[in-house]
């Protein structure tokens, strides 16, 4: 699947689902910074998030997001007192249509601290949903391979994990925000 053509400065909605098709979470507003047929880089600031049960909250500060039409993960990067930190979701490749980016959240996450140490999270949730939602064996294998690929990206500082890339995208996002 490839991303449709959106332009830098366009605003999109991000929607995550669970394997059973239920809505998991919705982010109201993300500004596109870059999009080609394979990846989308965006930025958001204190965006409203709606949970499946209707509860709403706002993200803290600004974040840069990376979504892929081919990789089984997405990445959220944000600056803290300890440096740039990342929250990575193991998820289906993303689909972008009509300025709505959709993906299926597969429970596992990797948190990356400012010192580049990282930890795999939510293994219990993955195991529970794997049984309850009947994840097929080939899907489980894809997700497990994506965990290893994501760890490699972190170690090699690929894409958004490269400090200069985060700084570049954040500067572009702030410049776009100032123009509004």
Number of C-alpha atoms within 10 A of each C-alpha: 12 16 18 15 12 20 13 16 19 14 19 20 16 20 20 23 19 17 20 12 9 11 19 17 20 20 21 17 20 24 22 23 22 18 19 15 15 16 19 22 21 27 28 24 18 13 18 16 19 18 15 14 9 10 9 13 13 13 13 12 12 16 24 25 24 19 26 26 21 15 19 25 28 24 22 19 21 19 17 11 7 9 13 19 22 24 16 22 22 22 25 26 21 26 19 23 13 10 16 15 20 20 25 24 23 25 21 21 22 21 17 20 16 15 10 16 11 17 12 13 15 14 12 11 12 17 13 13 17 18 10 10 11 11 16 10 10 9 13 14 11 13 21 14 13 18 21 11 15 21 17 12 15 20 14 11 15 13 13 22 20 15 13 12 14 20 15 11 20 22 12 18 23 14 11 16 14 8 7 6
